[in-house]
Structure formats: structure tokens, C-alpha cells
Amino acid sequence: MSRIAILGGGSWGTALAIVLSRARRKHDISLWVHDPALAESLARDRENQTYLPGNRMARDVQVTSDIHDAVAGAKILVGAIPTAHAREVYKAAGAHISPETVFVSASKGLEPKTHKRMSEVIEMVFTRKFAPRVAVLSGPSFAAEAAREEPTAVVLACRDDSVASELQQEFAAPYFRIYTNSDVLGVELAGAMKNVIAIAAGVCQGLGLGSNPLAALITRGLAEMSRLAAVLGAQPETLTGLAGLGDLVLTCTGALSRNRQVGIELGKGRPLDEILGGMRMVAEGVGTTPALIDLARETRVDLPITGAVFSMLYQGKAPLEAIRDIMNRPQKRE
């Protein structure tokens, strides 16, 4: 029986604890929750009333706010933490991690200050002690639907095929299908970039626009994601797979998308600070947008949709004006 430690008591960390407790292989699972009061409530009631209400967690899942208790002896460490806090959490866990531990990042986004992908953050934190084995879990997967046992297909990327295959077997559940991939870079970039396009999709809905602009946005958003990913060294097929197109469609159209919800409120004219102040969960696309703008400058890749989202989030541009600017760009071949 493998011991799996999950860092993060938000919706996705909680959902993964539920999913893995029902996997085909039996596991000894611990869930680390930053807030002691939430950890106590979740341990007592077996339900995360704050982030994932209505979904029961198995009694044998250990819930704790003590990071040592959570990660001690873990064979697999799953990170489901907001990207802005991931580095400090991994550092806190570092004293209790062995070189045999396999890391699985389930966070979708870039570290706001450094623009690093989460696999890079893990490597930076642990490389002085040992060379960490890192995998990435991504794809179209709303936490609430996975926890309800709705059929879900995701991708697990790792540069070591044997590690990927072992994790595939560890995580597989009757309704949770895992596909492996070796393109860690592409999977992480896709998971970060789709959140920004989803904000733009939400803006269209907030403005009351129809299906034409949404279809164009998803298609051209995928082209934009693919351009940057290719320049940075990702495999093209990754962007047309679950981590790319699959997650992009879900996040741009699904009612449970936090990034899309931010866009909807922007489209209605609400200021960003007010929108974020009313949200309990993190919309990673907000912090990822400036990181992608910097990457675009460094690589000289044109990201017009990302640029439009940046102008609305950080420069106060009106949504209709941002759309007009995109539509009035010089005509070009597809």
C-alpha cells in the first residue's frame, strides 16, 4: 500500500483525496490543510464545506494542518496548492521528504514572481538535497465533477516513462482515466495558458455575446497557446490533447470555471479588486497573465488575446474596447 500525501485543502486537493481513496489500488492517504480550523472541520465532518461542499471523504483519509504528519513516509507527494504559495509550502515540507518520494504537481499556473512552472519550482527547492522525480497532472477536470465520480480523463506527464506508468496505475480509478505523456513543459504551459483564454471567454459572456465570438476565441486561443509553447520547446500534439484543447474547452465553457467567472464579472463592468475580494478560491489566470506577457516579450511571440486580457485586468481597458482592438488588427492568413 502506497502512502500518498496531498498538499492543499482547496477544491482540487480535496477532490484528489476523494478520487485516490477510491482508486483501484489501495492507498494510505493524508491531506494537508493550511487552515487548522478547516482541517479540524474536514477531519470531523468528512466534508469540505468551504471549497467542495456536498462531497464526502472516506474516514480513513488522514486530515491534518501539521505538514510533518502529512508528508512523513510519503511515497508520492501531490501538490494542489495555489502557485503563489507553492514554493513556501514545498520548502516547509522539504525537511520531511526522502529522495525516494515522487512529486506530482496538480497546480495549473506559473509562479507569479519568477514565471517558473511548478515542476521547476519543485526542482529549485529540492535539487540541493537530491534530484527530485517530478510529474505533472493536468487536463479537463473540474474538482466537483471528479469527486462525484463523473467520468474524467486527465494526462500525467513525466520525463521518466517508468515513473509515469507507475503513477498511472496508482491513480487510476473506474471513473478517473489517466493518459501518460513525456512532455512536462507542454502540459504545464497549456494548463497555465488556458486559464487566461478562459478569462476572455467569460468576458464575452458577461457582455452578452453569443456563440460566434466564443468559437473564434477558443480556436484562436489554441493557436496562441500553440505558438508560445512551440517556441519554448513543447510538443505540438500536447496542445491538441487533454492538457491543451481539452482543458481549454472545459475552462472556457464550463460553469464551474473560476477564471471564466472572473471574465464574466469583468464583462459586466465590475473592477478586478472587487471581483477577487468576493472569491474564496484562486483564479490562477489572473496571476499568470502578466507572466505570459513577459514570456511573450522575451520570445517575441504575438499573444493578442493574452494582451487583451492583460489590458483589462491591469490597465483598466474597457472590455468592448479590448475586443475592438483585437478585431481591428491587420488581416492575415490563418
C-alpha positions as CSV (number, residue, x, y, z in Angstrom):
1,M,0.0,0.0,0.0
2,S,1.5,3.4,-1.1
3,R,1.4,6.4,1.2
4,I,0.2,9.4,-0.7
5,A,0.4,12.9,0.8
6,I,-1.7,15.7,-0.8
7,L,-0.7,19.3,-0.1
8,G,-3.7,21.7,-0.3
9,G,-7.1,21.6,1.1
10,G,-8.9,23.5,-1.6
11,S,-11.4,22.1,-4.0
12,W,-8.9,20.1,-6.2
13,G,-6.8,18.8,-3.3
14,T,-9.9,17.6,-1.6
15,A,-11.3,16.1,-4.8
16,L,-8.0,14.2,-5.3
17,A,-8.2,12.8,-1.8
18,I,-11.6,11.5,-2.6
19,V,-10.6,10.2,-6.0
20,L,-7.5,8.4,-4.8
21,S,-9.3,6.9,-1.9
22,R,-11.5,5.1,-4.5
23,A,-8.7,4.1,-6.9
24,R,-8.1,0.6,-8.0
25,R,-5.0,0.3,-5.8
26,K,-5.4,0.8,-2.1
27,H,-3.6,3.8,-0.5
28,D,-2.7,5.3,2.8
29,I,-3.7,9.0,2.1
30,S,-3.1,12.1,4.1
31,L,-4.4,15.6,3.2
32,W,-2.5,18.7,4.5
33,V,-4.8,21.7,5.0
34,H,-3.2,25.1,5.7
35,D,-6.0,26.4,7.9
36,P,-6.2,24.5,11.2
37,A,-9.9,25.3,11.6
38,L,-10.7,23.9,8.2
39,A,-8.6,20.9,8.8
40,E,-10.4,20.2,12.1
41,S,-13.8,20.7,10.4
42,L,-12.9,18.4,7.5
43,A,-11.5,15.7,9.8
44,R,-14.6,15.8,11.9
45,D,-17.4,16.1,9.2
46,R,-15.5,14.5,6.3
47,E,-16.8,17.2,4.0
48,N,-15.1,20.4,2.9
49,Q,-17.9,22.9,3.4
50,T,-15.7,25.8,2.3
51,Y,-14.3,24.6,-1.0
52,L,-16.1,21.4,-2.0
53,P,-19.5,21.1,-0.3
54,G,-21.7,18.1,-0.8
55,N,-18.8,15.6,-1.3
56,R,-17.9,13.1,1.4
57,M,-14.4,12.0,2.1
58,A,-13.5,8.5,3.3
59,R,-13.0,8.0,7.0
60,D,-9.5,6.6,6.5
61,V,-8.1,9.7,4.8
62,Q,-6.0,11.5,7.4
63,V,-6.6,15.3,7.5
64,T,-4.1,17.5,9.3
65,S,-2.7,21.0,9.4
66,D,0.7,19.6,10.5
67,I,2.8,19.3,7.4
68,H,5.2,16.9,9.1
69,D,2.4,14.5,9.9
70,A,1.1,14.8,6.4
71,V,4.2,14.1,4.4
72,A,6.2,11.8,6.7
73,G,6.9,8.5,4.9
74,A,5.1,9.5,1.7
75,K,5.9,7.6,-1.4
76,I,4.0,10.1,-3.6
77,L,3.6,13.8,-2.8
78,V,0.8,15.6,-4.7
79,G,0.9,19.4,-4.8
80,A,-2.5,21.0,-5.2
81,I,-1.5,24.5,-3.9
82,P,-2.0,27.9,-5.4
83,T,1.1,28.7,-7.5
84,A,1.8,31.9,-5.5
85,H,2.3,29.8,-2.3
86,A,3.7,26.6,-3.7
87,R,7.4,27.4,-3.2
88,E,7.0,28.1,0.6
89,V,4.8,25.0,1.1
90,Y,7.3,22.8,-0.7
91,K,10.1,24.3,1.4
92,A,8.2,23.6,4.6
93,A,7.7,20.0,3.5
94,G,11.3,19.6,2.4
95,A,12.7,18.6,5.8
96,H,10.4,15.6,5.9
97,I,10.8,14.3,2.3
98,S,13.1,11.5,1.2
99,P,14.9,11.1,-2.1
100,E,12.6,8.2,-2.9
101,T,9.5,10.4,-2.9
102,V,7.8,11.1,-6.3
103,F,6.4,14.6,-6.7
104,V,3.1,15.1,-8.7
105,S,2.2,18.8,-9.3
106,A,-1.5,19.3,-9.8
107,S,-1.3,23.1,-9.8
108,K,-2.1,24.9,-13.1
109,G,-0.3,28.2,-13.5
110,L,3.1,29.9,-13.3
111,E,4.8,31.3,-10.2
112,P,3.8,35.0,-10.3
113,K,7.2,36.4,-9.2
114,T,9.5,34.2,-11.2
115,H,7.3,32.9,-14.0
116,K,8.6,29.4,-13.3
117,R,6.5,26.3,-13.9
118,M,5.6,24.3,-10.8
119,S,8.0,21.4,-11.8
120,E,10.8,24.0,-12.0
121,V,9.9,25.3,-8.6
122,I,10.0,21.8,-7.1
123,E,13.4,21.2,-8.7
124,M,14.7,24.5,-7.4
125,V,13.6,23.7,-3.9
126,F,14.9,20.2,-3.7
127,T,17.9,19.9,-6.0
128,R,20.4,20.9,-3.4
129,K,19.4,17.8,-1.4
130,F,18.6,15.4,-4.2
131,A,17.4,15.2,-7.8
132,P,13.6,15.1,-7.4
133,R,11.5,12.9,-9.7
134,V,8.6,15.2,-10.8
135,A,5.4,14.5,-12.7
136,V,2.5,16.8,-13.7
137,L,-1.2,16.1,-13.5
138,S,-3.4,18.2,-15.8
139,G,-6.3,18.1,-18.2
140,P,-10.1,18.9,-18.2
141,S,-11.1,18.2,-14.6
142,F,-13.5,20.2,-12.5
143,A,-13.0,19.1,-8.9
144,A,-16.7,18.7,-8.1
145,E,-17.4,16.5,-11.1
146,A,-14.4,14.2,-10.4
147,A,-15.4,13.9,-6.7
148,R,-18.9,12.9,-7.9
149,E,-17.4,10.1,-9.9
150,E,-18.3,11.6,-13.2
151,P,-16.1,10.1,-16.0
152,T,-12.9,12.2,-16.1
153,A,-9.8,11.8,-18.3
154,V,-6.6,13.6,-17.5
155,V,-2.9,13.5,-18.5
156,L,0.0,12.7,-16.3
157,A,3.3,13.9,-17.8
158,C,6.8,12.8,-16.6
159,R,10.1,12.7,-18.4
160,D,10.7,9.2,-16.9
161,D,8.3,6.8,-18.6
162,S,8.6,4.2,-15.9
163,V,7.6,6.7,-13.2
164,A,4.7,7.8,-15.4
165,S,3.5,4.3,-15.9
166,E,3.7,3.5,-12.1
167,L,1.7,6.7,-11.3
168,Q,-0.8,5.8,-13.9
169,Q,-1.5,2.6,-12.1
170,E,-1.5,4.2,-8.7
171,F,-4.0,6.9,-9.7
172,A,-6.4,5.0,-12.0
173,A,-10.0,4.7,-10.8
174,P,-13.1,3.3,-12.5
175,Y,-14.2,6.8,-13.5
176,F,-10.8,8.5,-13.5
177,R,-8.7,7.7,-16.6
178,I,-5.1,8.6,-16.8
179,Y,-3.1,9.1,-20.0
180,T,0.7,9.4,-19.8
181,N,2.8,11.9,-21.6
182,S,6.5,12.8,-21.6
183,D,6.1,16.5,-22.5
184,V,6.1,18.1,-19.0
185,L,6.8,21.5,-20.5
186,G,3.9,21.4,-22.8
187,V,1.4,20.1,-20.3
188,E,2.3,22.8,-17.7
189,L,2.3,25.6,-20.3
190,A,-1.1,24.5,-21.6
191,G,-2.5,24.3,-18.1
192,A,-1.4,27.8,-17.4
193,M,-2.3,29.5,-20.7
194,K,-5.8,28.1,-21.0
195,N,-6.8,29.9,-17.8
196,V,-6.1,33.3,-19.4
197,I,-8.1,32.4,-22.5
198,A,-10.9,31.4,-20.2
199,I,-11.0,34.9,-18.7
200,A,-11.5,36.3,-22.2
201,A,-14.3,33.7,-22.8
202,G,-16.0,34.9,-19.6
203,V,-15.8,38.5,-20.8
204,C,-17.7,37.6,-23.9
205,Q,-20.5,36.0,-21.8
206,G,-20.5,39.0,-19.4
207,L,-21.0,41.2,-22.4
208,G,-24.0,39.1,-23.5
209,L,-22.2,37.9,-26.7
210,G,-23.2,34.7,-28.5
211,S,-21.6,31.6,-29.9
212,N,-19.7,33.1,-32.8
213,P,-17.2,35.0,-30.6
214,L,-16.7,32.1,-28.2
215,A,-15.9,29.6,-31.1
216,A,-13.5,32.1,-32.6
217,L,-11.9,32.8,-29.2
218,I,-11.3,29.1,-28.4
219,T,-9.9,28.4,-31.8
220,R,-7.6,31.4,-31.9
221,G,-6.7,31.0,-28.2
222,L,-5.5,27.5,-29.0
223,A,-3.4,28.9,-31.9
224,E,-1.9,31.5,-29.5
225,M,-1.1,28.8,-26.9
226,S,0.5,26.6,-29.5
227,R,2.7,29.4,-30.8
228,L,4.2,30.2,-27.4
229,A,4.5,26.5,-26.4
230,A,6.3,25.6,-29.7
231,V,8.9,28.4,-29.3
232,L,9.6,27.3,-25.7
233,G,10.1,23.7,-26.8
234,A,6.8,21.9,-26.2
235,Q,5.5,19.1,-28.5
236,P,2.7,20.3,-30.8
237,E,0.5,17.3,-30.2
238,T,0.3,18.2,-26.5
239,L,-1.6,21.3,-27.3
240,T,-4.3,19.4,-29.2
241,G,-4.6,16.8,-26.4
242,L,-6.3,16.7,-23.0
243,A,-4.0,19.3,-21.4
244,G,-4.4,21.7,-24.2
245,L,-7.6,21.7,-26.3
246,G,-9.5,19.5,-23.7
247,D,-8.8,21.8,-20.8
248,L,-9.3,24.9,-22.9
249,V,-12.8,23.9,-24.0
250,L,-13.8,22.9,-20.4
251,T,-12.5,26.1,-18.8
252,C,-13.9,28.4,-21.5
253,T,-17.4,26.9,-21.4
254,G,-17.9,25.2,-18.0
255,A,-20.0,27.0,-15.3
256,L,-17.5,25.8,-12.6
257,S,-14.5,27.6,-14.1
258,R,-13.2,30.3,-11.7
259,N,-11.2,32.0,-14.4
260,R,-14.3,32.2,-16.7
261,Q,-16.3,33.6,-13.8
262,V,-13.7,36.4,-13.3
263,G,-14.2,37.3,-17.0
264,I,-17.9,37.3,-16.7
265,E,-17.8,39.8,-13.9
266,L,-15.2,41.9,-15.9
267,G,-17.6,41.9,-18.8
268,K,-20.3,43.2,-16.5
269,G,-18.1,46.1,-15.6
270,R,-17.0,45.2,-12.1
271,P,-13.5,46.2,-11.0
272,L,-10.9,43.4,-10.6
273,D,-10.3,44.0,-6.9
274,E,-14.0,43.7,-6.1
275,I,-14.3,40.5,-8.1
276,L,-11.3,38.8,-6.4
277,G,-12.4,40.1,-3.0
278,G,-15.6,38.1,-3.4
279,M,-14.0,34.8,-4.3
280,R,-12.9,32.1,-1.9
281,M,-10.8,30.2,-4.4
282,V,-7.9,31.3,-6.6
283,A,-8.4,32.1,-10.3
284,E,-4.9,31.3,-11.5
285,G,-5.3,33.1,-14.8
286,V,-5.2,36.5,-13.1
287,G,-1.6,36.0,-11.8
288,T,-0.5,34.0,-14.9
289,T,-1.4,36.7,-17.4
290,P,1.5,39.1,-16.6
291,A,3.9,36.2,-16.5
292,L,2.8,35.2,-20.0
293,I,3.1,38.8,-21.2
294,D,6.7,38.8,-20.0
295,L,7.4,35.4,-21.7
296,A,5.9,36.8,-24.9
297,R,8.3,39.8,-24.9
298,E,11.3,37.5,-24.2
299,T,10.4,35.1,-27.0
300,R,8.9,37.7,-29.4
301,V,5.7,35.7,-29.7
302,D,2.5,37.5,-30.5
303,L,-0.3,36.8,-27.9
304,P,-3.1,39.2,-28.8
305,I,-5.8,37.6,-26.6
306,T,-3.5,37.4,-23.6
307,G,-2.5,41.0,-24.3
308,A,-6.2,42.0,-24.3
309,V,-6.8,40.2,-21.0
310,F,-3.8,41.9,-19.5
311,S,-5.1,45.3,-20.6
312,M,-8.5,44.6,-19.0
313,L,-7.0,43.2,-15.7
314,Y,-4.2,45.6,-15.1
315,Q,-4.6,48.7,-17.3
316,G,-8.3,49.4,-16.9
317,K,-9.3,48.9,-20.5
318,A,-13.0,48.5,-21.2
319,P,-13.9,45.0,-22.4
320,L,-15.6,46.3,-25.6
321,E,-12.5,48.4,-26.4
322,A,-10.3,45.4,-25.9
323,I,-12.4,43.3,-28.3
324,R,-12.4,46.2,-30.8
325,D,-8.6,46.3,-30.7
326,I,-8.4,42.6,-31.5
327,M,-10.9,42.7,-34.3
328,N,-9.2,45.7,-35.9
329,R,-5.7,44.1,-36.1
330,P,-4.2,43.8,-39.6
331,Q,-5.8,41.0,-41.7
332,K,-3.7,37.9,-42.0
333,R,-3.6,34.2,-43.1
334,E,-4.8,31.6,-40.6
